[in-house]
Amino acid sequence: MTALILLLIVAAGVFKGKMDALADEEMKTFDWHRKYDFTKEYKCHWWYLGLIKPMFPEKFPFSSTILVFLTDRWHMNQFFMQRCLFLAIGLAITPRLLLSIFVAFIVFPIIMGVPFESVYNWYRKYLKEKNNARS
């Protein structure tokens, strides 16, 4: 089990390296728009239950949230990096494989995703206000 955990951590490092290379070569900058459909008028969709309001109309349901990994290479590498780490942690917590998979793909993404969405939106707004104040 220890070898599998170490292998998952190494795999996470590989995916993190690909993420950073994509960001450094500005590929993330070019690909980010793939999650949105700029030909449609914006509306908040029912599937978010009024909790999340994406910045632009999505190309398909959840394309800017839980299915964002299907839209570009950076987010796909992020998805695999996080799942490798989550699965390694899950396997360290319990030797039961199905429980570890459940924790890695359902529990940990929710625990990490909720504060991410809150802080991401708040901090972007803060940075915009700070940059506007400088201008």
C-alpha positions as CSV (number, residue, x, y, z in Angstrom):
1,M,0.0,0.0,0.0
2,T,2.9,2.4,0.8
3,A,4.3,1.9,-2.7
4,L,0.9,2.8,-4.2
5,I,0.7,5.9,-2.1
6,L,4.2,7.0,-3.1
7,L,3.4,6.3,-6.8
8,L,0.2,8.5,-6.5
9,I,2.3,11.3,-5.0
10,V,4.8,11.0,-7.9
11,A,2.0,11.1,-10.4
12,A,0.6,14.2,-8.7
13,G,4.0,15.8,-9.2
14,V,4.0,14.9,-12.9
15,F,0.6,16.5,-13.4
16,K,1.6,19.6,-11.4
17,G,4.7,19.9,-13.7
18,K,2.4,19.8,-16.7
19,M,0.1,22.4,-15.2
20,D,2.9,24.8,-14.5
21,A,4.4,24.3,-18.0
22,L,1.0,25.1,-19.6
23,A,0.7,28.2,-17.4
24,D,4.3,29.4,-18.1
25,E,3.8,29.0,-21.8
26,E,0.5,30.9,-21.5
27,M,-1.6,28.0,-22.8
28,K,-3.9,28.4,-19.8
29,T,-4.5,32.0,-21.0
30,F,-5.6,30.8,-24.4
31,D,-7.6,27.8,-23.3
32,W,-9.7,29.3,-20.5
33,H,-12.5,30.4,-22.8
34,R,-13.4,26.8,-23.7
35,K,-15.6,26.4,-20.7
36,Y,-17.9,29.3,-21.9
37,D,-20.2,29.9,-24.8
38,F,-19.9,33.6,-25.7
39,T,-22.6,33.2,-28.4
40,K,-25.3,32.8,-25.8
41,E,-26.9,35.3,-23.5
42,Y,-25.9,34.9,-19.8
43,K,-28.4,33.3,-17.5
44,C,-27.9,31.6,-14.2
45,H,-28.8,27.9,-14.7
46,W,-31.1,25.9,-12.5
47,W,-28.4,23.3,-11.8
48,Y,-26.6,25.6,-9.5
49,L,-29.6,26.1,-7.3
50,G,-28.8,29.8,-7.1
51,L,-25.6,29.1,-5.1
52,I,-23.0,29.7,-7.9
53,K,-23.2,32.3,-10.7
54,P,-20.6,31.7,-13.4
55,M,-19.1,34.8,-15.0
56,F,-20.2,33.8,-18.5
57,P,-22.7,31.4,-20.2
58,E,-21.4,27.9,-19.9
59,K,-20.8,25.7,-23.0
60,F,-22.4,22.7,-21.2
61,P,-23.8,22.1,-17.7
62,F,-21.1,22.5,-15.0
63,S,-18.4,23.4,-17.6
64,S,-17.0,26.1,-15.3
65,T,-17.3,24.0,-12.1
66,I,-17.2,20.2,-11.5
67,L,-16.7,19.4,-15.2
68,V,-14.2,22.1,-15.9
69,F,-11.5,19.4,-16.4
70,L,-13.2,18.5,-19.7
71,T,-12.6,22.0,-21.1
72,D,-8.8,22.4,-21.3
73,R,-5.5,20.8,-20.6
74,W,-4.6,22.9,-17.5
75,H,-7.8,21.9,-15.7
76,M,-7.5,18.3,-16.7
77,N,-4.0,18.1,-15.3
78,Q,-5.2,19.8,-12.1
79,F,-8.0,17.3,-11.8
80,F,-5.6,14.3,-12.1
81,M,-3.1,15.9,-9.7
82,Q,-5.7,16.5,-7.1
83,R,-7.3,13.1,-7.4
84,C,-3.8,11.4,-7.1
85,L,-3.2,13.4,-3.9
86,F,-6.7,12.8,-2.6
87,L,-6.5,9.1,-3.3
88,A,-3.0,8.9,-1.6
89,I,-4.5,10.6,1.5
90,G,-7.6,8.3,1.3
91,L,-5.4,5.2,1.1
92,A,-3.3,6.4,4.1
93,I,-6.5,7.0,6.1
94,T,-8.1,3.6,5.3
95,P,-7.0,0.5,3.5
96,R,-10.5,0.0,2.0
97,L,-10.2,0.9,-1.7
98,L,-13.8,1.8,-2.4
99,L,-13.9,4.1,0.6
100,S,-10.7,5.7,-0.5
101,I,-12.1,6.2,-4.0
102,F,-15.3,7.7,-2.5
103,V,-13.2,10.1,-0.4
104,A,-10.9,11.0,-3.3
105,F,-13.7,11.8,-5.8
106,I,-16.6,13.0,-3.7
107,V,-15.7,14.1,-0.1
108,F,-12.3,15.8,-0.5
109,P,-13.4,17.8,-3.7
110,I,-16.4,19.1,-1.8
111,I,-14.3,20.0,1.3
112,M,-11.7,21.8,-0.9
113,G,-14.1,23.2,-3.5
114,V,-16.5,25.1,-1.3
115,P,-13.8,27.3,0.3
116,F,-12.0,27.6,-3.1
117,E,-15.1,29.0,-4.8
118,S,-15.7,31.5,-1.9
119,V,-12.1,32.7,-1.7
120,Y,-11.6,32.8,-5.4
121,N,-14.5,35.0,-6.1
122,W,-13.9,37.2,-3.1
123,Y,-10.1,37.6,-3.8
124,R,-10.7,38.4,-7.5
125,K,-13.1,41.2,-6.5
126,Y,-10.6,42.5,-4.0
127,L,-7.8,42.5,-6.5
128,K,-9.9,44.3,-9.1
129,E,-10.9,47.0,-6.6
130,K,-7.2,47.3,-5.5
131,N,-6.1,47.7,-9.1
132,N,-8.8,50.2,-9.9
133,A,-7.8,52.3,-6.9
134,R,-4.2,52.4,-8.2
135,S,-5.4,53.7,-11.6
